[in-house]
Every structure is written in structure tokens, then in C-alpha cells.
Amino acid sequence: MKYIREHLDTHGKLRYYVSIRKNRQSVYDNFSTLNGAEKFITQTLAKIDMGKVVRFETKSFQELATIYLNEEVPKLAHEMNEIRHINKMILDFGKLKGVKYKVVNDRIVYDPYYLSSMDIKLYRNEKLKTNKPSTVNKRLMRLNQIYQYAISELEYKIDNPASDIKKPEKGDDSRDRRPSFEELKLIYKYGSSELWASVKIAIRTCMRKGEWVDRDYRIEKKKKGYVLIKDQHKTVRYIGKRKIPLSRRAYTDLMRNDLLSYEALKSQWQRLMAKLNIIDLRFNDLRHEGISRLFERGIEDWDNRPTWSIPEVAKVSGHKKWDMLRRYTNLKEDVIAGKLN
């Protein structure tokens, strides 16, 4: 396979990007003239046919990942998640390859290492033992993007070991886990007051943890209630301003001065789940709980509160499409049975 693609460089000048793949070799280069690009293709194909190995630049995975983190990740909507995931990949591959490491400023730093397609296949197979196929697919996609960015934008003459890796087939990985009343009682009894405040915020606001933990918002008092406003709201598919209706109780919880930081909340939650032996309950499942409760309101005969419509719940949860909101809606069968009666 070979092709020539035109593009403008940083100075606005027309250049020709060449890509050649043959006999399991990949060659990339840039030229200022079309004639030079075509001549390069002819000469390179002749060398490959004669069995010669085309030389590549040597770039470690850590170097490529760091460049991607600094230049591309800040443009993404889910910036903080990407930073955590890419740093985790650097550590995972370092352990997988068994390279030496040292501790610098309380951080593990591995010696430079280089990935092959076999390394990535091993990484994929190991991750599938503990992660869902969709999660592994995201990691493989990000690996491919790191290398493609280095090749197409930075013009490094390197191979992309993630380009031809087979991705695992996706299954239905939607979650229907909701905390039981007994589990919430245990969290209230044995967790800190700050943690319980975070639990109440997650259920009462249906917000993502990243939307309120950093307090990067303002709350305005309206005629009939409160509205939380985020000027720099980011999700996987949306960047922009967001206005979130709040109940009076949620407003009171958010006004506390002792709310936990992101890392403190994560640490306390994990320790408490282990202490109470509560299996497979994630903090984000509280968002499922809050959204499901909104839909369940008004269903039971003794509940005089009005039932919420899909657009109303979506306004609170921030979902733009029903198919994603549906993944967070896990109604209890006994509540629905009560409505049937």
C-alpha cells in the first residue's frame, strides 16, 4: 500500500506526505514537491523488494505519550480522564516489559522502552481479564492515536505497532448496579460526614463527580429555586456552558466548606467499600441511583409528587441523547409492579 497526501505545514506551505506499507515494513516521509515524493516511493519500493530494511527513528513510548499529553490532550473534552489513563498505560507497559524504574518525587519513572505489536497484544489480553471489551478498545484506540499523531503531525519516521491490533468484540457493558437501602445505611453509619455529603450530592444532583468536586462553578438563586452554572463544562461529547437545576437540599450540601477533594473522595470510597465488603459498587453508580429515582417519583400510589418526563431528567443529568440516558436508568421491578396494580 502506498499513497501521497497533500497538507499545509505550520507556515502554510504545501507539502506532500508519503506513506508506504509493504512486506510488513512501514515508511513515512514529507516532501516539498510532488516529484520528490514520487521519486521517494519508487526508490523505497525497490529497496524493500531487494530485501533491504528501511531504518526508522528511535522514539520511546514514554516520549511519544508525553508529547501527546502536552499537545493534544488539552484539546479533548475529557482531559483529566485521558491524563490518568495515558499515565496508567505508561506504568502498565513498563511492568509488562519488566524494565528498570526509579522513584522521582514520589512517582515511578521507568527507563525508556519501545513497544512492538506483540507487546500491545499481551497488554490487550491482560486487560481483558479485568476490564470490559469497550474499556480495552478505548485504550487501544488511544495507543493508535498517540503513534499516528507522532507520524502525521510530528513527522517522525517510526512504525505504528498499534495500527493492526485486533480489537475485542464489544458486548453489552451497561451497568444496572444501584445501592440498596441497607448499603446506604452502612455508608452513612461507617463513612465520614464529608463522604456522606458527597453521596447525597451525587444522588440529589445526578451530576458527574468531576462537575462539582473541583468547585469550578457558581450557583444563582432564581425565583423558584437554584441553578448551578458551569462556564467550562466538559464531557466526552460536549464542551461548553451548562446550567443544572438544583433542589434546596442539594444546594445546602454543595455549600459545605468541608467537601472532599477528588483524590480524597476516591480514597475514602475505596477504603470504605473494602471495609464493608460491598461488592462492585462504584461512586458513579450513585448517579445511576439519582437518575432512576427521578423517573420513579410519582409512580407509587402513595407518592403525590409528579412523574418526571425524559426531557426534564435529561436537563438535570446533562445527557443529550436518550440512548445514553437510558443506560443510567435502572428502574426497580417492584416499583413498576406497584404501578401495574
C-alpha positions as CSV (number, residue, x, y, z in Angstrom):
1,M,0.0,0.0,0.0
2,K,1.2,3.5,-0.8
3,Y,-0.3,6.9,-1.0
4,I,0.6,10.6,-1.2
5,R,-1.5,13.2,0.8
6,E,-1.3,16.9,0.4
7,H,-1.2,19.1,3.5
8,L,-0.1,22.6,4.7
9,D,2.7,22.9,7.1
10,T,2.9,25.3,10.1
11,H,4.0,28.1,7.7
12,G,1.1,27.5,5.3
13,K,3.3,25.9,2.6
14,L,2.0,22.9,0.6
15,R,3.8,19.6,1.4
16,Y,3.3,16.0,0.3
17,Y,3.0,13.3,3.0
18,V,4.1,9.9,1.8
19,S,3.1,6.6,3.4
20,I,4.3,3.2,2.2
21,R,3.5,-0.2,3.7
22,K,4.9,-3.4,2.1
23,N,6.3,-6.7,3.4
24,R,5.5,-5.7,7.0
25,Q,7.5,-2.5,6.7
26,S,6.1,1.0,7.1
27,V,7.8,4.1,5.8
28,Y,6.7,7.7,6.1
29,D,8.2,11.0,4.9
30,N,7.3,14.5,3.8
31,F,8.4,16.4,0.7
32,S,8.1,19.9,-0.7
33,T,7.5,18.8,-4.3
34,L,5.3,16.1,-5.8
35,N,8.2,14.9,-8.0
36,G,10.3,14.3,-4.9
37,A,7.5,12.3,-3.2
38,E,7.0,10.1,-6.2
39,K,10.8,9.5,-6.6
40,F,11.0,8.5,-2.9
41,I,8.2,6.0,-3.4
42,T,9.9,4.4,-6.4
43,Q,13.3,4.1,-4.6
44,T,11.8,2.8,-1.3
45,L,9.7,0.1,-3.0
46,A,12.8,-1.0,-4.9
47,K,14.8,-1.3,-1.6
48,I,12.0,-3.3,0.0
49,D,11.8,-5.6,-3.0
50,M,15.6,-6.3,-2.7
51,G,15.1,-7.3,1.0
52,K,16.6,-4.2,2.5
53,V,15.3,-3.0,5.9
54,V,14.3,0.6,6.0
55,R,15.6,2.5,9.0
56,F,13.3,4.2,11.5
57,E,13.8,6.9,14.1
58,T,14.0,5.6,17.7
59,K,11.3,7.1,19.9
60,S,10.4,5.6,23.2
61,F,6.7,5.2,24.1
62,Q,7.1,7.5,27.1
63,E,8.4,10.2,24.9
64,L,5.6,9.9,22.4
65,A,2.9,9.7,25.1
66,T,4.4,12.8,26.9
67,I,4.3,14.8,23.7
68,Y,0.7,13.7,23.1
69,L,-0.3,14.6,26.7
70,N,1.2,18.1,26.3
71,E,0.0,18.9,22.8
72,E,-3.2,17.0,22.1
73,V,-4.9,16.0,25.4
74,P,-5.6,19.6,26.5
75,K,-7.9,19.9,23.4
76,L,-10.0,17.0,24.4
77,A,-13.3,17.3,26.3
78,H,-12.4,14.6,28.9
79,E,-8.9,15.9,29.5
80,M,-8.3,14.7,33.1
81,N,-9.5,11.2,32.4
82,E,-7.1,11.0,29.4
83,I,-4.2,12.2,31.5
84,R,-4.9,9.4,34.1
85,H,-5.4,6.7,31.5
86,I,-2.3,7.5,29.5
87,N,-0.1,7.7,32.6
88,K,-1.5,4.4,33.7
89,M,-0.6,2.9,30.3
90,I,3.0,4.1,30.7
91,L,3.2,2.2,34.0
92,D,1.4,-0.9,32.8
93,F,3.7,-1.3,29.8
94,G,6.7,-0.7,31.9
95,K,5.6,-3.5,34.2
96,L,4.7,-5.7,31.3
97,K,8.1,-5.3,29.7
98,G,9.9,-5.7,33.0
99,V,12.1,-2.6,32.5
100,K,14.0,-0.9,35.4
101,Y,12.5,2.0,37.2
102,K,13.3,4.6,39.8
103,V,11.2,6.8,42.1
104,V,11.4,10.5,41.4
105,N,9.3,12.9,43.5
106,D,7.2,10.0,44.7
107,R,6.5,8.9,41.2
108,I,7.6,5.7,39.4
109,V,9.7,6.5,36.3
110,Y,10.6,3.7,34.0
111,D,13.7,3.6,31.8
112,P,12.9,4.3,28.1
113,Y,11.2,1.4,26.4
114,Y,9.8,0.7,22.9
115,L,6.6,-1.1,22.0
116,S,6.1,-3.8,19.4
117,S,2.8,-5.2,18.2
118,M,3.4,-8.3,20.4
119,D,3.7,-6.1,23.5
120,I,0.3,-4.5,22.7
121,K,-1.3,-7.9,22.1
122,L,-0.1,-9.0,25.5
123,Y,-1.3,-5.8,27.1
124,R,-4.7,-6.3,25.4
125,N,-5.0,-9.9,26.6
126,E,-4.0,-9.0,30.2
127,K,-6.5,-6.1,30.3
128,L,-9.4,-8.3,29.1
129,K,-9.0,-10.4,32.2
130,T,-10.1,-7.5,34.4
131,N,-11.7,-4.9,32.1
132,K,-14.7,-4.8,29.7
133,P,-14.0,-5.0,26.0
134,S,-15.2,-1.4,25.5
135,T,-12.6,-0.2,28.0
136,V,-9.8,-2.1,26.3
137,N,-10.9,-0.8,22.9
138,K,-10.6,2.8,24.2
139,R,-7.0,2.1,25.4
140,L,-6.1,0.5,22.0
141,M,-7.6,3.5,20.2
142,R,-5.7,5.9,22.3
143,L,-2.4,4.0,21.7
144,N,-3.1,4.2,17.9
145,Q,-3.8,7.9,18.2
146,I,-0.5,8.6,20.1
147,Y,1.5,6.9,17.4
148,Q,-0.5,8.4,14.5
149,Y,0.0,11.9,16.0
150,A,3.7,11.4,16.1
151,I,3.8,10.1,12.5
152,S,1.4,12.6,10.8
153,E,1.8,15.7,12.8
154,L,5.4,15.5,14.2
155,E,6.6,13.7,11.0
156,Y,8.6,11.1,12.9
157,K,9.7,8.2,10.8
158,I,8.5,5.5,13.1
159,D,6.3,2.4,12.8
160,N,2.9,2.2,14.4
161,P,2.7,-1.0,16.4
162,A,-0.9,-0.4,17.3
163,S,-2.3,0.0,13.8
164,D,-3.2,-3.6,13.0
165,I,-4.1,-4.9,16.5
166,K,-7.4,-6.7,16.5
167,K,-9.9,-5.2,18.9
168,P,-12.0,-7.4,21.1
169,E,-15.7,-7.6,20.3
170,K,-17.9,-5.3,22.3
171,G,-20.7,-6.8,24.4
172,D,-23.4,-5.2,26.5
173,D,-21.4,-3.5,29.2
174,S,-24.1,-1.2,30.5
175,R,-24.4,-1.2,34.3
176,D,-27.6,-1.7,36.4
177,R,-26.0,-1.6,39.8
178,R,-27.8,0.6,42.3
179,P,-27.0,0.8,46.1
180,S,-29.6,-0.9,48.3
181,F,-31.2,0.9,51.3
182,E,-29.1,-1.3,53.6
183,E,-25.8,-0.4,51.8
184,L,-26.7,3.3,52.1
185,K,-27.3,2.9,55.8
186,L,-23.9,1.3,56.2
187,I,-22.2,4.1,54.3
188,Y,-24.0,6.6,56.5
189,K,-23.0,4.8,59.7
190,Y,-19.4,4.0,59.0
191,G,-18.3,6.6,56.5
192,S,-17.2,10.1,57.3
193,S,-19.7,13.0,57.3
194,E,-17.8,14.5,54.4
195,L,-18.1,11.3,52.4
196,W,-21.8,11.1,53.2
197,A,-22.3,14.7,52.0
198,S,-20.6,13.6,48.7
199,V,-23.0,10.7,48.4
200,K,-26.0,12.9,48.9
201,I,-24.8,15.4,46.3
202,A,-24.2,12.6,43.7
203,I,-27.8,11.3,44.2
204,R,-29.6,14.6,44.6
205,T,-27.9,16.4,41.7
206,C,-27.3,13.4,39.3
207,M,-24.1,15.2,38.4
208,R,-20.8,13.6,37.3
209,K,-18.2,13.7,40.1
210,G,-15.9,15.9,38.0
211,E,-18.7,18.6,37.7
212,W,-18.8,19.5,41.4
213,V,-15.7,18.2,43.2
214,D,-13.4,20.9,41.9
215,R,-16.0,23.6,42.8
216,D,-15.4,25.2,39.4
217,Y,-19.0,26.6,39.2
218,R,-21.3,29.2,40.6
219,I,-24.8,28.9,42.0
220,E,-27.5,31.5,41.2
221,K,-30.7,32.0,43.2
222,K,-33.8,32.0,40.9
223,K,-37.4,32.8,41.6
224,K,-38.4,29.1,42.2
225,G,-35.1,27.5,43.1
226,Y,-31.3,27.3,42.4
227,V,-29.3,26.8,39.3
228,L,-25.7,25.6,39.2
229,I,-23.7,27.2,36.3
230,K,-20.5,25.8,34.8
231,D,-18.9,28.0,32.2
232,Q,-16.3,25.5,31.1
233,H,-18.2,22.2,31.1
234,K,-16.5,19.2,29.5
235,T,-17.8,15.7,28.8
236,V,-16.9,13.1,26.2
237,R,-19.1,14.6,23.5
238,Y,-19.8,18.1,24.7
239,I,-17.8,21.2,25.5
240,G,-19.5,24.4,26.6
241,K,-21.6,26.1,29.2
242,R,-24.1,24.1,31.3
243,K,-26.9,25.1,33.7
244,I,-28.1,22.5,36.2
245,P,-31.3,22.8,38.3
246,L,-30.7,22.2,42.0
247,S,-33.0,21.2,44.8
248,R,-32.8,23.1,48.1
249,R,-31.2,20.1,49.8
250,A,-28.6,19.8,47.1
251,Y,-27.8,23.5,47.4
252,T,-27.3,23.1,51.1
253,D,-25.0,20.1,50.6
254,L,-22.9,22.0,48.0
255,M,-22.5,25.0,50.3
256,R,-20.5,22.9,52.8
257,N,-16.9,24.0,53.3
258,D,-15.6,20.6,54.1
259,L,-16.3,18.7,50.8
260,L,-13.7,16.2,49.8
261,S,-11.2,16.7,47.0
262,Y,-11.2,14.3,44.0
263,E,-8.4,12.1,45.4
264,A,-9.7,12.1,49.0
265,L,-13.1,11.1,47.8
266,K,-11.7,8.3,45.7
267,S,-9.5,7.0,48.5
268,Q,-12.2,7.2,51.2
269,W,-14.8,5.5,49.0
270,Q,-12.5,2.6,48.1
271,R,-11.4,2.0,51.7
272,L,-15.0,2.1,52.9
273,M,-16.2,-0.4,50.2
274,A,-13.4,-2.8,51.2
275,K,-14.1,-2.4,54.9
276,L,-17.9,-3.0,54.5
277,N,-17.3,-5.8,51.9
278,I,-19.7,-4.1,49.5
279,I,-19.1,-5.7,46.1
280,D,-18.9,-3.9,42.8
281,L,-20.4,-0.6,43.9
282,R,-18.8,2.4,42.2
283,F,-19.3,6.0,43.2
284,N,-20.6,6.7,39.7
285,D,-23.4,4.2,40.4
286,L,-24.9,6.9,42.7
287,R,-25.5,9.0,39.5
288,H,-27.5,6.0,38.2
289,E,-29.4,6.0,41.5
290,G,-30.3,9.6,41.3
291,I,-31.5,9.5,37.7
292,S,-33.5,6.3,38.4
293,R,-35.1,7.9,41.4
294,L,-36.3,10.9,39.3
295,F,-38.1,8.5,36.9
296,E,-39.6,6.5,39.8
297,R,-41.0,9.6,41.5
298,G,-44.8,9.7,41.3
299,I,-45.1,6.0,40.3
300,E,-46.2,4.7,43.6
301,D,-49.9,5.3,44.6
302,W,-49.0,7.0,47.9
303,D,-46.5,9.4,46.3
304,N,-48.3,12.5,45.2
305,R,-45.2,14.0,43.5
306,P,-45.5,14.4,39.7
307,T,-43.7,11.9,37.4
308,W,-40.7,13.4,35.6
309,S,-40.5,13.4,31.8
310,I,-37.5,12.4,29.8
311,P,-36.6,16.0,28.8
312,E,-36.8,17.1,32.5
313,V,-34.5,14.3,33.7
314,A,-32.1,15.0,30.8
315,K,-31.9,18.6,31.8
316,V,-30.7,17.5,35.3
317,S,-28.4,14.7,34.2
318,G,-26.9,16.6,31.2
319,H,-27.5,13.8,28.7
320,K,-28.1,15.0,25.1
321,K,-29.4,11.7,23.8
322,W,-32.0,9.2,25.1
323,D,-29.8,6.2,24.4
324,M,-27.2,7.4,26.9
325,L,-29.8,8.5,29.5
326,R,-31.4,5.0,29.2
327,R,-28.1,3.4,30.2
328,Y,-28.3,5.4,33.5
329,T,-32.0,4.5,34.1
330,N,-32.4,1.3,36.1
331,L,-35.9,1.2,37.4
332,K,-36.8,-1.3,40.2
333,E,-39.2,-4.0,39.2
334,D,-41.2,-3.9,42.5
335,V,-41.8,-0.2,42.0
336,I,-43.1,-0.8,38.4
337,A,-45.2,-3.7,39.7
338,G,-46.8,-1.3,42.2
339,K,-47.9,0.9,39.3
340,L,-49.4,-2.1,37.5
341,N,-51.6,-2.8,40.5
